Amino acid sequence: MKIQDLYKEYDKLQLKYGDPNLHAIYNGGCTDNPDVCFIFMNPTGKNIASLPDWNGIYAPWIGTKNIWKLFKEVGLLENDLYEQIINKKPKDWDEEFALKVYNYIASKKFFITNLGKCTQIDARPLPDSVYLQYLDLLKKELEILKPKVVITLGNQVSSILLNQKVSVSEWRKKSELLKIKNDEIPVYPVYYPIGNGIFNIDKAIEDIKYILQKHKI
């Protein structure tokens, strides 16, 4: 099975849980044993790849700015590409540039995905019951990817994936092994660094740097 084999299921769930006028956002980056897999919550309409006239890849954070600072600060994004990103307005992202960014991400051996692929028009909170509809699909992603390390962003995603109540403030620099088929993957809950969580971005950067250094990434 390949990652692309899951896309039809994401499209079905978009019609059920997302905005019907927006496209589901899948994932992107290195799909061949990435060093690290970042798992966020769910996409919003700020991702211009979700718009009906987009003909490129359906990957997270296309047309946005803030998250790329995190990847730059932890050493996963070169300064030149970061400057190109922050100098672009959302409408200036085109299919070619999005592919350039994600080809670079793949070359750095990391992968970006969301627990929920259902794009909402805004950043409204989703209940656990919606995210749980995606949990088995996320585990299939991880089974296909076989990442060295998983980093979950925020309490809700971390709690659902690890099947226990997680407060990231109590889990800093700590991990738990997640069994996926015959593999055991260390999962590190980290502060969510975007939106209301922007005030915790420095803590997220500190913890991610520690994780990457510990695993020699």
KATA-V673647 format. One record per run of one state. SS is the DSSP state (helix for helix, strand for strand, loop for the rest). FROM is the first residue (numbers start at 1). TO is the last residue. Records with the same first field share a line. If there is no record, write none. Layout:
# KATA-V673647
SS=FROM-TO + FROM-TO
This chain:
# KATA-V673647
loop=1-2 + 18-26 + 30-35 + 41-43 + 45-47 + 51-65 + 74-78 + 87-89 + 93-94 + 108-109 + 115-119 + 121-127 + 146-148 + 154-154 + 163-167 + 171-175 + 181-182 + 191-194 + 215-217
helix=3-17 + 48-50 + 66-73 + 79-86 + 90-92 + 95-107 + 128-145 + 155-162 + 168-170 + 195-214
strand=27-29 + 36-40 + 44-44 + 110-114 + 120-120 + 149-153 + 176-180 + 183-190
